[in-house]
Amino acid sequence: MAEVEPQAKKQKLEPVRLSENVLFGMGNPLLDICAVVDKDFLDKYGLKPNDQILAEEKHKELFEELVKKFKVEYHAGGSTQNSVKVAQWMIQRPYKAATFFGCIGTDKFGAILKKKTEEAHVDAHYYEQSEEPTGTCAACITSDNRSLVANLAAANCYKKEKHLDVEKNWKLVEKAKVYYIAEAATFAREQGFETEDIKEIARKAQALPKVNTKRQRVVVFTQGKDDTIMATENEVRSFPVLISDQTEIVDTNGAGDAFVGGFLSQLVYDRPLTECIRAGHYAASVIIKRSGCTFPEKPDFH
């Protein structure tokens, strides 16, 4: 039997080691406040049992009342922060592989949010200000329904010159290899694409002019339970999602954020895009079986 060269053996067995702050995310941080409520509470604030809205003046007292009246659970939330949190969960070690920037208030909800992000092992560096309170999202649960009320508040107050441009913060940006900033724009309409065909939109988006010509653009669209679409320079492909038993689905709200997190967790390793999508589908399949964008202690992804 031929002997394996020690060096070759070592290379084969050693997994790729990531550095801290390899992934950078920036967006609207929200503290998710989840509680099982009664119909009277929904009626008082004019909420539908299954809805997603932005808070208005009439919802001002809702968040404090939710905490006082019901047993609440807190989670670090907001779309980009969810994705970064899921990516860190998929990566596991090193802790703080994922960095997050955003704006919060100097208040008790801000303190809770910092604690929850720390528990998720994400290296969050918030711009803290006192003019607006920390952004919150109330998840009011009644039986199988969730009524979500988001108050962006401080999340809208981020100041680039007071945070991003500070040398110690910019160093964290420079340390990263993969960057994720979500934009919730109706992209095709804004770009004047005269089509509603998802594959065609992906193809046109991929072909848009790009500043960095050394690296090709990859466009990935998720479509809930329908196929995920990926467009590269050479092709447009579709990937079926992992089929879940409908009875196991608890909450689909965080599925898109979880997909992004799973995708990014493999992209930082430079793994093939097909593997990134497989990880995205896996992460989403875990999150939809749980309430909110939460997950077990460790992933079971191989």
C-alpha positions as CSV (number, residue, x, y, z in Angstrom):
1,M,0.0,0.0,0.0
2,A,1.4,3.4,-1.0
3,E,2.2,5.8,1.9
4,V,0.3,9.1,1.9
5,E,2.7,12.0,2.0
6,P,2.3,13.7,5.4
7,Q,1.9,17.1,3.8
8,A,-0.8,15.9,1.4
9,K,-2.5,14.1,4.2
10,K,-2.5,17.3,6.3
11,Q,-3.8,19.4,3.5
12,K,-6.7,17.0,2.9
13,L,-7.8,16.9,6.5
14,E,-7.4,20.5,7.5
15,P,-10.6,22.5,6.9
16,V,-10.4,26.0,5.5
17,R,-10.0,28.4,8.4
18,L,-11.8,31.7,8.2
19,S,-10.6,34.9,9.8
20,E,-12.8,37.1,12.0
21,N,-14.8,39.8,10.2
22,V,-14.6,38.0,6.8
23,L,-18.3,38.8,6.2
24,F,-19.7,42.4,6.4
25,G,-23.3,43.3,6.6
26,M,-25.0,46.7,6.9
27,G,-28.7,47.5,7.3
28,N,-31.6,48.4,9.6
29,P,-31.1,46.7,13.0
30,L,-34.4,46.0,14.8
31,L,-35.1,44.4,18.2
32,D,-37.8,41.7,17.5
33,I,-40.2,41.6,20.4
34,C,-42.4,38.5,20.2
35,A,-45.4,37.6,22.3
36,V,-48.6,35.6,22.2
37,V,-51.4,38.3,22.5
38,D,-55.2,38.3,22.6
39,K,-57.7,39.6,20.1
40,D,-58.4,42.7,22.3
41,F,-54.7,43.8,21.9
42,L,-54.9,43.5,18.1
43,D,-58.2,45.4,18.1
44,K,-56.9,48.2,20.3
45,Y,-54.1,48.9,17.8
46,G,-56.2,48.1,14.6
47,L,-54.0,45.1,13.7
48,K,-55.0,42.3,11.4
49,P,-54.1,38.7,12.7
50,N,-51.7,38.0,9.8
51,D,-50.0,41.2,8.5
52,Q,-46.8,43.2,8.1
53,I,-47.0,47.0,8.6
54,L,-44.9,50.0,9.5
55,A,-45.8,51.6,12.8
56,E,-47.9,54.8,12.7
57,E,-48.6,57.4,15.4
58,K,-51.4,55.2,16.8
59,H,-48.9,52.3,17.5
60,K,-46.6,54.5,19.6
61,E,-47.5,52.9,22.9
62,L,-47.8,49.3,21.5
63,F,-44.2,48.2,22.1
64,E,-44.1,49.2,25.8
65,E,-47.5,47.8,26.4
66,L,-46.5,44.5,24.7
67,V,-43.6,44.2,27.2
68,K,-45.7,45.1,30.2
69,K,-48.8,43.0,29.5
70,F,-47.4,39.8,27.9
71,K,-44.5,37.4,28.3
72,V,-42.1,38.5,25.5
73,E,-39.1,37.0,23.8
74,Y,-36.4,39.2,22.3
75,H,-34.3,38.5,19.2
76,A,-31.8,40.5,17.2
77,G,-33.8,41.3,14.0
78,G,-34.0,43.4,10.8
79,S,-33.5,41.8,7.4
80,T,-29.7,42.2,6.9
81,Q,-29.0,41.5,10.6
82,N,-31.0,38.3,10.4
83,S,-29.0,37.2,7.3
84,V,-25.7,37.9,9.0
85,K,-26.9,36.1,12.2
86,V,-27.8,33.0,10.2
87,A,-24.5,33.1,8.3
88,Q,-22.6,33.2,11.6
89,W,-24.7,30.3,12.9
90,M,-23.9,28.2,9.7
91,I,-20.1,29.1,10.0
92,Q,-20.0,28.4,13.8
93,R,-16.3,29.1,14.3
94,P,-14.6,31.5,14.4
95,Y,-17.0,33.6,16.4
96,K,-17.2,37.2,14.9
97,A,-16.7,35.9,11.4
98,A,-19.6,38.2,10.6
99,T,-19.6,42.0,11.2
100,F,-22.7,44.2,11.3
101,F,-23.1,48.0,11.1
102,G,-26.4,49.9,11.8
103,C,-27.9,52.5,14.0
104,I,-29.6,52.1,17.4
105,G,-30.7,54.3,20.3
106,T,-29.1,54.8,23.7
107,D,-32.0,53.1,25.5
108,K,-33.0,49.8,27.1
109,F,-34.1,48.2,23.8
110,G,-30.7,49.1,22.4
111,A,-29.0,47.5,25.3
112,I,-31.0,44.3,24.8
113,L,-30.3,44.3,21.1
114,K,-26.5,44.5,21.8
115,K,-26.8,41.6,24.2
116,K,-28.8,39.5,21.7
117,T,-26.4,40.1,18.9
118,E,-23.4,39.2,21.1
119,E,-25.2,36.0,22.0
120,A,-25.4,35.2,18.3
121,H,-21.6,35.7,18.1
122,V,-21.9,38.5,15.5
123,D,-19.4,41.4,15.8
124,A,-21.9,44.2,15.8
125,H,-20.7,47.8,15.9
126,Y,-23.7,50.2,16.2
127,Y,-23.8,53.9,15.7
128,E,-25.6,55.0,18.9
129,Q,-27.6,58.2,19.1
130,S,-30.2,59.6,21.5
131,E,-32.6,61.5,19.1
132,E,-34.5,58.4,18.1
133,P,-35.3,55.1,20.0
134,T,-33.9,51.8,18.9
135,G,-35.9,50.3,16.0
136,T,-38.3,47.6,17.0
137,C,-40.5,45.0,15.4
138,A,-43.4,43.7,17.4
139,A,-44.5,40.1,16.5
140,C,-48.0,39.8,17.9
141,I,-48.9,36.1,17.8
142,T,-52.5,34.8,17.9
143,S,-52.8,31.0,17.3
144,D,-51.0,30.3,13.9
145,N,-51.0,34.0,12.9
146,R,-48.3,36.7,13.4
147,S,-49.1,40.4,13.1
148,L,-45.8,42.3,12.5
149,V,-45.5,46.0,13.3
150,A,-42.1,47.6,12.6
151,N,-40.9,50.9,13.9
152,L,-37.6,51.7,12.1
153,A,-36.9,54.8,14.3
154,A,-33.1,54.9,15.0
155,A,-32.5,52.5,12.1
156,N,-33.1,55.5,9.8
157,C,-30.6,57.7,11.6
158,Y,-27.3,56.1,10.5
159,K,-24.6,58.7,9.8
160,K,-21.8,57.6,7.5
161,E,-19.4,60.3,8.5
162,K,-19.9,59.6,12.2
163,H,-19.5,55.9,12.0
164,L,-18.4,54.3,8.7
165,D,-15.7,56.9,8.2
166,V,-14.2,56.4,11.6
167,E,-10.8,54.7,11.1
168,K,-11.4,51.7,13.5
169,N,-14.7,51.0,11.8
170,W,-13.4,51.4,8.3
171,K,-10.7,48.9,9.2
172,L,-13.4,46.3,9.8
173,V,-14.9,47.0,6.3
174,E,-11.4,46.5,4.8
175,K,-11.0,43.2,6.6
176,A,-14.1,41.7,4.9
177,K,-14.0,39.6,1.8
178,V,-17.8,39.4,1.2
179,Y,-20.2,42.3,1.6
180,Y,-24.0,42.2,1.9
181,I,-26.3,45.2,1.9
182,A,-30.0,44.5,1.1
183,E,-32.1,46.7,-1.0
184,A,-35.8,46.2,-1.1
185,A,-36.5,47.9,-4.4
186,T,-38.9,46.7,-7.1
187,F,-35.8,46.3,-9.2
188,A,-37.2,45.3,-12.5
189,R,-39.6,48.2,-12.7
190,E,-37.0,50.7,-11.6
191,Q,-34.6,49.5,-14.3
192,G,-37.3,49.6,-16.9
193,F,-37.2,45.9,-17.7
194,E,-40.4,45.2,-19.7
195,T,-40.9,41.7,-18.4
196,E,-42.3,39.9,-15.4
197,D,-40.5,36.6,-16.3
198,I,-38.1,36.0,-13.3
199,K,-35.5,34.2,-15.4
200,E,-35.5,37.1,-17.9
201,I,-35.2,39.7,-15.2
202,A,-32.3,37.8,-13.6
203,R,-30.6,37.6,-17.0
204,K,-31.0,41.3,-17.6
205,A,-29.9,42.2,-14.1
206,Q,-26.7,40.1,-14.5
207,A,-25.9,42.0,-17.8
208,L,-26.1,45.5,-16.3
209,P,-22.9,47.6,-16.4
210,K,-20.6,46.9,-13.5
211,V,-17.8,49.0,-12.1
212,N,-15.5,46.1,-11.1
213,T,-15.0,44.2,-14.4
214,K,-12.6,41.7,-12.8
215,R,-15.4,39.8,-11.1
216,Q,-18.6,38.8,-12.8
217,R,-22.0,39.6,-11.3
218,V,-24.1,36.8,-10.0
219,V,-27.8,37.4,-9.5
220,V,-29.9,35.1,-7.3
221,F,-33.7,35.5,-6.8
222,T,-35.7,33.5,-4.3
223,Q,-39.4,32.9,-4.9
224,G,-40.7,31.4,-1.7
225,K,-41.7,27.8,-2.3
226,D,-41.0,28.2,-6.0
227,D,-37.6,27.5,-7.6
228,T,-34.6,29.7,-6.8
229,I,-33.2,31.4,-9.9
230,M,-29.5,32.1,-10.5
231,A,-28.0,34.0,-13.4
232,T,-24.3,34.1,-14.2
233,E,-22.4,35.4,-17.2
234,N,-23.0,32.1,-19.1
235,E,-26.4,30.8,-18.0
236,V,-29.6,31.1,-16.0
237,R,-30.4,28.1,-13.8
238,S,-33.3,27.2,-11.5
239,F,-32.9,25.2,-8.3
240,P,-35.9,23.6,-6.5
241,V,-36.2,24.4,-2.8
242,L,-36.2,21.7,-0.1
243,I,-39.7,20.5,0.1
244,S,-41.0,20.7,3.7
245,D,-44.0,18.8,5.1
246,Q,-46.6,21.6,5.3
247,T,-47.6,20.6,8.8
248,E,-44.0,21.3,10.0
249,I,-44.1,24.9,8.7
250,V,-44.4,27.3,11.7
251,D,-43.4,30.7,10.3
252,T,-42.2,31.7,6.8
253,N,-41.3,35.3,7.6
254,G,-37.6,34.8,8.0
255,A,-37.1,32.4,5.1
256,G,-35.6,34.9,2.7
257,D,-33.2,36.3,5.2
258,A,-32.2,32.8,6.2
259,F,-31.5,31.8,2.6
260,V,-29.2,34.8,2.2
261,G,-27.4,33.9,5.4
262,G,-26.9,30.3,4.3
263,F,-25.7,31.4,0.9
264,L,-23.2,33.9,2.4
265,S,-21.9,31.2,4.8
266,Q,-20.5,29.2,1.9
267,L,-19.5,32.2,-0.3
268,V,-17.0,33.3,2.3
269,Y,-15.3,29.9,1.8
270,D,-15.2,30.5,-2.0
271,R,-17.3,27.4,-2.5
272,P,-19.2,26.9,-5.8
273,L,-22.4,28.9,-6.2
274,T,-24.4,25.7,-6.4
275,E,-23.2,24.8,-2.9
276,C,-24.0,28.3,-1.7
277,I,-27.6,27.9,-2.9
278,R,-27.8,24.4,-1.3
279,A,-26.8,26.0,2.0
280,G,-29.3,28.8,1.5
281,H,-32.1,26.3,1.0
282,Y,-31.0,24.3,4.0
283,A,-31.0,27.4,6.3
284,A,-34.4,28.5,5.1
285,S,-35.8,25.0,5.7
286,V,-34.6,25.1,9.3
287,I,-36.0,28.6,10.0
288,I,-39.5,28.0,8.6
289,K,-40.0,25.2,11.2
290,R,-39.5,27.7,14.1
291,S,-41.1,30.9,15.3
292,G,-39.2,34.0,14.1
293,C,-35.7,34.0,12.6
294,T,-34.3,31.5,15.2
295,F,-32.3,28.3,14.9
296,P,-31.1,25.4,17.0
297,E,-27.6,25.5,18.6
298,K,-25.8,24.0,15.7
299,P,-26.6,23.4,12.0
300,D,-26.8,19.9,10.5
301,F,-25.4,20.9,7.0
302,H,-22.8,18.7,5.3
